[in-house]
Each structure stands twice: as C-alpha cells, then as structure tokens.
Amino acid sequence: MSKIVSIHSFRPGTGKSTLTANLAVQLTLQRLRVGILDADIESPGIYQFFGLQKNEIHRIFAEHIDNHQQFAEMAHNITDLIGNRGRLYIIPTKFLPGEIAQWIYEDDEIKCLSDGFQSIIRNLQLDFLLIDSPAGFTEESLLFLANSETLLLVLCAENEDFQGTAVTVDLARKLEVPQINLVVNQIPENVDFLHLKQQLETTYQAPVIGMIPFSEDIGLMAQGKFFSWHYPEHSAILGIKAIALEILRLSSQPKQMTEELLQQLRKEGLEWKIWE
C-alpha cells in the first residue's frame, strides 16, 4: 500500500523542507520508490536541496492539476543523484495563495486533489508520496492534510510552537487524518530528550516518532552540499533515519526492509532513538 505523508508545521523555519528532503533520501536508500511533492507555496525550493537550479525545474503541478495523465511526465527523476538504489522523484509546484482552493471550488471537484495524488502514485509506482505542505492554516495546507494518510507535524522545542501545534493536531483529527505523529527538530544540547518526548506525548496525545538535535551544519543542506548520503553518521541524519524506520513500521512495507534499517540504526548506536 502506498502512503501519502504530509510534512507540516505550524510556522515557517522549523526545518520542515530539510526534513522532507532527507527523509525521502533515507526511504529511497531502502530500495523504495519515493516522490516529493513540493507544495510549500510561500517558498517552494526542494530542488535546491539536491543541487538543482531553478531553470532546471520547468514543469509544475498547477499546470496539470486537471489532467491526471500528465502527472508522471512532470516528475523529475533525480535517482542518479543518490546512487540508483531506489527511485526518487520531485514533483515541483508553482501556486499562488488561494489558487488551489479557488480552482477546486470553481470546478466543484473536491476529490480532484486526491485523484491527482493517486495518479502520481500509480503512474510512478510509488511506495511513498511525501508532501512538503505549506506552513500554517491556509486553505491549501488543510486540503493537503485532508488527503494524507500520515501526518508528520514538525515543531521546535520552543513555547511559540506548543500552542500552534495543539491547534494543528486538533484540526488534523477533525480532518480524520489516520496517523498523526510529532517530530521535534532543532533540539538544544541541554534538553532531556526522553523527558521532552514524554511531555509532548502527554500534552498532545500523539506519538513522537523523531527527535533531531540542533546543528549549525544542517544549514548547508539548503545549498545541496550536506546530505544524507554524504554524512550518514551526522547526529541530525541519524535522527532522520530513526523517523524513516517508524514510517516503514507504520506502513505495510515488507518486514525485511524495516528490520534492515533497524539493524543499521543499532549498529550506529541509536538504541536511544528507537521508541519500542
């Protein structure tokens, strides 16, 4: 069963796009077929994480939203950038605020977005479609959430994020998103990870499946210079590997893939990151 996973945050600046790009790489390295839908309307730029230039991204989701047969044609196959182990595609976007919702409402086709996602999955034979969702509570972000099977809600260990996260979790439940999970990013060194995890799970009644320590190096990822396959033992990348493991567990992917990644994490000394 293919999984539609939305990566969302209450506000910009939480590292949501960085997480999306690296999570896609980790899943692809497990010999899976993964697509990234760059749906961050305010700052679409997933392509930058892979060292691509803007002029190389010439086909956009908005132009084909009403023609499902062309979805596969507009996907950019970037598998060769990560060693051809699985398959990795970028589906770029170019939306203006309100454009998706207005188009859908005008044509009275509420299921159009869902049909489009299924078309992408079917034509590209994807195991996972990751959606880099717009931050906040826009009509577009709610539409993406409503069409997701799994939500990764990214927050930082700051008071500013806590209230917004509560509202987002409540909205996701009202939208009946089947799986709601928390990922805590940019955690300072002096924070007790396990205590923070327990506190958040109690507060939001949702599992924390990833905790990523703060790292100044992570900023280099936006320049396409610091990626999962270049620095696989970096603390931030190890945290993302643990998230990939949980995503595999939540899905119906073959058990041997999950066990392979689990053994890899244990070999790298990640027992404390594996929430069993």
Helices and strands as residue ranges (DSSP letters): E 3-9, H 16-28, E 33-38, H 46-49, G 54-56, G 61-64, G 68-70, H 71-74, E 76-77, G 79-82, E 87-91, H 99-107, H 112-124, E 128-132, H 139-146, E 150-156, H 159-174, E 179-187, H 193-204, E 208-213, G 216-223, H 235-250, H 255-267, G 271-273
